[in-house]
Amino acid sequence: MPQESSHRVVVIVDENSNPFELGCATEIFGLHRPELGGRLYDFRLCSPDPHTLMRDGFFTLTGVADLTLADTADTLIVPNRPDVDTPRRPDVLDTVRRAHARRTRLVGFCSGAFTLAEAGVLDGRRATAHWQWTGEFRTRFPHVHLEPDVLFVDDGDILTSAGSAAALDLGLHLVRRDHGAETAHSVSRRLVFAAHRDGGQRQFVERPVPDLPDESLAPVLAWAQHHLDTPLTVGALAARAAVSPATLHRRFQAQLGTTPLAWLTAERVTLARRLIELGERRLEVIARRTGLGTTANLRTVLRRETGLTPSDYRRRFSPAPPH
């Protein structure tokens, strides 16, 4: 169980900031979690003004620290707001630059990528932003490597997420990075939100909500997740869903923005990572339980999907073996 953490997460709240992303940050990083042994982070808010008018004047935030608190952050979440045309305040941008110089981890939710780019810390780096703003972002910040089809980008010490709800995806990813898969799954269960959503934000671009509830993939996805150790095929998934393979492909693309095989591989890799993080050291057991078959295939797929071999992944994320 995690103990009370000294890792300080600070959110800068600026004029016209979005309450939703602030709520996401508070929910993921700020709550006391008795089921996990306490708080996962030392969570604080700061603002350049003693009275901060939030988005569209919904409410005024008062009683938070000034910007000097940001200089104590281990992770700094930068301001985001629906108006991406108005330049960010110079004192906020200076605060972000100082944090970057100290190697503080920087996080931008949604339009927060504009704040990071204006501060100049994203040049030559990977990032994402809401799909509605990708054209404008590329025009204004041509030296940033924008990835428009993903829910979030982890570029080491700078992380960005796409639209509002993707703040939850990125927040859970940070919990997973900091505290492991089991803790992230516990937080996601409390949120009633998937610990990992497949597909990228491309699946949300001007697509209508499906009219027919019986076309939902949820039942077949849940069934497949409980049968990953069996030799599942697209044909088997289609049969389970009582549709043709071609129809199944169309539904996966429409609802998840990916293919059945890509989804299946991602689920198997997620399970493999979880097993390694829980301390399983026998590669043949991991390969069998995930349906990846052989240890050679496990090594190949894990390296392709994560950039790490099983040994590297174990050294980075699994608990130390008992002495």
C-alpha positions as CSV (number, residue, x, y, z in Angstrom):
1,M,0.0,0.0,0.0
2,P,1.3,3.5,-0.8
3,Q,2.1,5.7,2.2
4,E,1.4,9.4,2.5
5,S,3.3,10.9,-0.3
6,S,5.7,13.9,-0.3
7,H,5.4,14.3,-4.0
8,R,3.9,17.7,-4.5
9,V,1.5,18.4,-7.3
10,V,0.6,22.0,-7.8
11,V,-2.1,23.3,-10.2
12,I,-1.8,26.9,-11.5
13,V,-5.3,28.3,-11.8
14,D,-5.5,31.4,-14.0
15,E,-8.3,33.6,-15.2
16,N,-11.0,31.7,-17.3
17,S,-9.5,28.3,-16.4
18,N,-11.7,25.3,-17.0
19,P,-13.3,23.9,-13.8
20,F,-13.6,20.4,-15.3
21,E,-9.9,19.9,-15.6
22,L,-9.3,21.4,-12.2
23,G,-11.9,18.9,-10.8
24,C,-10.1,16.0,-12.6
25,A,-6.8,17.0,-11.0
26,T,-8.4,17.3,-7.6
27,E,-10.1,13.9,-7.9
28,I,-7.0,12.1,-9.0
29,F,-4.2,13.8,-7.1
30,G,-5.9,15.5,-4.2
31,L,-8.2,13.0,-2.4
32,H,-7.4,11.1,0.7
33,R,-7.5,7.4,-0.1
34,P,-7.8,5.3,3.0
35,E,-8.1,2.1,0.9
36,L,-4.6,2.9,-0.3
37,G,-3.1,4.0,3.0
38,G,-3.5,7.8,2.6
39,R,-2.9,10.5,0.1
40,L,-1.0,9.6,-3.1
41,Y,0.2,13.2,-3.5
42,D,0.7,16.5,-1.6
43,F,-1.8,18.5,-3.7
44,R,-2.0,22.3,-3.8
45,L,-3.5,25.1,-5.9
46,C,-2.0,28.5,-6.7
47,S,-2.9,31.5,-8.8
48,P,-1.4,34.8,-9.9
49,D,-4.4,36.6,-8.4
50,P,-6.1,36.4,-5.0
51,H,-9.5,36.3,-6.8
52,T,-9.6,34.2,-9.9
53,L,-12.7,34.3,-12.1
54,M,-13.2,30.8,-13.6
55,R,-14.5,30.0,-17.1
56,D,-17.4,32.1,-18.3
57,G,-17.7,33.7,-14.8
58,F,-19.1,30.5,-13.3
59,F,-17.5,31.2,-10.0
60,T,-14.5,33.0,-8.4
61,L,-11.7,31.0,-6.8
62,T,-10.2,32.6,-3.6
63,G,-8.1,31.5,-0.7
64,V,-5.3,29.8,-2.7
65,A,-1.5,30.4,-2.6
66,D,0.3,32.8,-5.0
67,L,2.6,31.7,-7.8
68,T,5.6,31.2,-5.5
69,L,4.1,27.9,-4.4
70,A,4.7,26.6,-7.9
71,D,8.4,26.8,-7.3
72,T,8.0,24.0,-4.7
73,A,6.2,21.6,-7.1
74,D,7.5,18.2,-8.2
75,T,4.7,18.1,-10.7
76,L,3.2,21.3,-12.1
77,I,-0.1,21.4,-13.9
78,V,-0.3,24.5,-16.1
79,P,-3.4,26.6,-16.8
80,N,-5.8,25.7,-19.6
81,R,-8.8,27.7,-20.8
82,P,-11.2,27.7,-23.8
83,D,-9.8,30.9,-25.2
84,V,-6.6,29.9,-26.9
85,D,-6.1,33.2,-28.7
86,T,-5.4,35.4,-25.7
87,P,-1.7,35.2,-24.7
88,R,-0.9,33.7,-21.3
89,R,0.2,36.1,-18.5
90,P,4.0,36.7,-18.5
91,D,4.3,35.8,-14.8
92,V,2.6,32.4,-15.5
93,L,4.9,31.7,-18.4
94,D,7.9,32.7,-16.3
95,T,6.8,30.3,-13.6
96,V,6.5,27.5,-16.1
97,R,10.0,28.3,-17.5
98,R,11.5,28.2,-14.0
99,A,9.8,24.9,-13.3
100,H,11.2,23.4,-16.5
101,A,14.7,24.6,-15.7
102,R,14.4,22.8,-12.3
103,R,13.3,19.6,-14.2
104,T,9.9,19.8,-12.6
105,R,7.4,17.5,-14.3
106,L,5.0,19.6,-16.4
107,V,1.5,18.6,-17.3
108,G,-0.9,20.3,-19.7
109,F,-4.5,19.2,-19.8
110,C,-6.4,20.0,-23.1
111,S,-5.5,23.6,-24.1
112,G,-2.7,23.6,-21.5
113,A,-0.5,22.6,-24.3
114,F,-0.8,26.2,-25.6
115,T,0.5,27.4,-22.2
116,L,3.5,25.1,-22.4
117,A,4.2,26.0,-26.0
118,E,4.0,29.8,-25.3
119,A,6.5,29.3,-22.5
120,G,8.8,27.7,-25.1
121,V,9.3,24.4,-23.3
122,L,7.7,22.3,-26.0
123,D,10.0,23.2,-28.9
124,G,11.4,19.9,-30.4
125,R,9.2,17.9,-28.0
126,R,6.1,15.7,-28.6
127,A,2.7,16.9,-27.4
128,T,-1.0,16.7,-28.1
129,A,-4.0,19.0,-27.9
130,H,-7.7,18.9,-28.5
131,W,-8.5,17.9,-32.1
132,Q,-10.4,21.2,-32.7
133,W,-7.2,23.2,-32.2
134,T,-4.6,21.1,-34.0
135,G,-4.5,23.3,-37.1
136,E,-4.1,26.5,-35.1
137,F,-1.5,24.9,-32.8
138,R,0.6,23.7,-35.7
139,T,0.5,27.2,-37.3
140,R,1.5,28.9,-34.1
141,F,4.0,26.4,-32.8
142,P,5.6,24.7,-35.9
143,H,8.6,23.4,-33.8
144,V,6.4,21.2,-31.6
145,H,5.8,17.6,-32.8
146,L,2.1,17.5,-32.4
147,E,0.4,14.1,-32.3
148,P,-3.3,14.8,-33.0
149,D,-4.7,11.2,-32.8
150,V,-3.9,10.2,-29.3
151,L,-5.5,10.8,-25.9
152,F,-2.3,11.9,-24.2
153,V,1.5,12.1,-24.9
154,D,4.1,11.2,-22.3
155,D,7.3,12.8,-23.3
156,G,9.1,12.1,-20.1
157,D,9.1,15.3,-18.0
158,I,6.4,17.0,-20.1
159,L,3.0,15.4,-20.6
160,T,0.0,16.7,-22.4
161,S,-3.6,15.4,-22.9
162,A,-6.2,16.0,-25.5
163,G,-9.8,17.1,-24.8
164,S,-11.3,17.5,-21.3
165,A,-12.0,13.9,-20.4
166,A,-8.5,12.9,-21.5
167,A,-7.3,14.7,-18.4
168,L,-8.5,11.6,-16.5
169,D,-6.6,9.3,-18.9
170,L,-3.4,11.2,-18.4
171,G,-4.0,11.6,-14.6
172,L,-4.4,7.8,-14.3
173,H,-1.3,7.3,-16.4
174,L,0.7,9.4,-14.0
175,V,-0.6,7.4,-11.0
176,R,0.3,4.3,-12.8
177,R,3.8,5.6,-13.6
178,D,4.3,6.8,-10.0
179,H,2.6,4.1,-8.0
180,G,2.1,1.1,-10.3
181,A,-0.8,-0.6,-12.1
182,E,-2.7,-1.9,-9.0
183,T,-2.9,1.6,-7.5
184,A,-4.0,3.1,-10.8
185,H,-6.7,0.5,-11.1
186,S,-8.0,1.2,-7.6
187,V,-8.2,4.9,-8.4
188,S,-10.0,4.2,-11.7
189,R,-12.5,2.0,-10.0
190,R,-13.3,4.8,-7.5
191,L,-13.7,7.1,-10.5
192,V,-15.9,4.5,-12.3
193,F,-13.6,5.2,-15.3
194,A,-11.5,2.9,-17.4
195,A,-7.9,2.6,-16.3
196,H,-6.9,2.5,-19.9
197,R,-9.1,3.6,-22.9
198,D,-8.2,2.1,-26.3
199,G,-8.0,4.2,-29.4
200,G,-7.1,7.8,-29.7
201,Q,-9.1,11.1,-29.8
202,R,-9.6,10.4,-33.6
203,Q,-12.6,8.3,-32.5
204,F,-14.3,11.5,-31.1
205,V,-13.9,13.7,-34.1
206,E,-17.4,14.7,-35.3
207,R,-18.8,11.2,-35.0
208,P,-22.5,10.8,-34.1
209,V,-23.4,8.7,-31.0
210,P,-24.5,5.2,-32.2
211,D,-28.3,5.0,-32.2
212,L,-28.5,1.3,-31.6
213,P,-27.6,0.2,-28.1
214,D,-27.3,-3.4,-29.2
215,E,-24.3,-2.5,-31.3
216,S,-22.2,-1.8,-28.2
217,L,-18.9,-3.7,-28.1
218,A,-18.9,-3.7,-24.3
219,P,-20.2,-7.3,-23.8
220,V,-17.7,-8.8,-26.3
221,L,-14.8,-6.7,-24.9
222,A,-15.6,-7.8,-21.3
223,W,-15.7,-11.5,-22.5
224,A,-12.4,-11.2,-24.3
225,Q,-10.7,-9.6,-21.4
226,H,-11.5,-12.7,-19.3
227,H,-10.3,-15.1,-22.1
228,L,-7.0,-13.5,-23.0
229,D,-5.2,-16.8,-22.2
230,T,-7.0,-18.5,-25.1
231,P,-6.1,-18.3,-28.8
232,L,-8.7,-15.6,-29.6
233,T,-9.2,-14.6,-33.2
234,V,-11.2,-12.0,-35.0
235,G,-13.5,-14.8,-36.1
236,A,-14.0,-15.8,-32.5
237,L,-14.8,-12.3,-31.4
238,A,-17.2,-11.8,-34.3
239,A,-19.0,-15.1,-33.4
240,R,-19.3,-14.0,-29.8
241,A,-20.8,-10.7,-30.9
242,A,-23.0,-12.6,-33.4
243,V,-21.8,-10.5,-36.3
244,S,-19.6,-11.0,-39.3
245,P,-15.9,-10.2,-39.1
246,A,-16.4,-7.3,-41.5
247,T,-19.1,-5.9,-39.3
248,L,-17.0,-6.3,-36.2
249,H,-14.1,-4.4,-37.9
250,R,-16.5,-1.6,-38.7
251,R,-17.8,-1.4,-35.1
252,F,-14.3,-1.4,-33.7
253,Q,-13.3,1.5,-36.0
254,A,-16.4,3.4,-35.2
255,Q,-16.5,2.9,-31.5
256,L,-12.8,2.5,-30.5
257,G,-10.9,3.9,-33.5
258,T,-8.8,0.8,-33.8
259,T,-9.0,-2.8,-35.2
260,P,-9.9,-5.9,-33.2
261,L,-6.4,-7.4,-33.5
262,A,-4.8,-4.1,-32.3
263,W,-7.2,-3.9,-29.4
264,L,-6.5,-7.5,-28.5
265,T,-2.8,-7.0,-28.6
266,A,-3.1,-3.8,-26.4
267,E,-5.1,-5.7,-23.9
268,R,-2.6,-8.6,-23.8
269,V,0.3,-6.1,-23.3
270,T,-1.6,-4.3,-20.5
271,L,-2.1,-7.6,-18.7
272,A,1.6,-8.5,-19.2
273,R,2.7,-5.2,-17.8
274,R,0.3,-5.7,-14.8
275,L,1.8,-9.2,-14.1
276,I,5.3,-7.9,-14.2
277,E,4.4,-5.0,-11.9
278,L,2.9,-7.4,-9.5
279,G,6.1,-9.4,-9.3
280,E,5.7,-12.3,-11.7
281,R,9.2,-13.1,-13.0
282,R,8.5,-16.2,-15.1
283,L,8.2,-15.1,-18.7
284,E,6.6,-18.3,-19.8
285,V,3.8,-17.8,-17.3
286,I,3.2,-14.3,-18.4
287,A,3.2,-15.4,-22.1
288,R,0.7,-18.1,-21.4
289,R,-1.6,-16.1,-19.2
290,T,-1.7,-13.2,-21.7
291,G,-2.2,-15.3,-24.8
292,L,1.0,-14.0,-26.3
293,G,2.2,-17.6,-26.6
294,T,5.9,-17.8,-26.4
295,T,8.5,-15.9,-24.4
296,A,10.1,-14.7,-27.7
297,N,6.7,-13.3,-28.8
298,L,6.2,-11.6,-25.4
299,R,9.6,-9.9,-25.7
300,T,8.9,-8.8,-29.2
301,V,5.5,-7.4,-28.6
302,L,6.3,-5.8,-25.2
303,R,9.4,-4.0,-26.7
304,R,7.3,-2.9,-29.7
305,E,4.5,-1.5,-27.6
306,T,6.5,0.0,-24.7
307,G,10.1,0.4,-25.9
308,L,11.3,-1.8,-23.1
309,T,12.3,-5.5,-22.9
310,P,10.6,-7.5,-20.1
311,S,13.8,-7.2,-18.0
312,D,14.0,-3.5,-18.5
313,Y,10.3,-3.2,-17.6
314,R,10.7,-5.3,-14.5
315,R,13.7,-3.2,-13.3
316,R,11.7,0.0,-13.8
317,F,8.2,-1.0,-12.5
318,S,8.1,-4.2,-10.5
319,P,8.7,-4.6,-6.8
320,A,12.2,-5.6,-5.6
321,P,12.5,-9.4,-5.1
322,P,12.7,-10.5,-1.4
323,H,16.1,-11.0,0.0
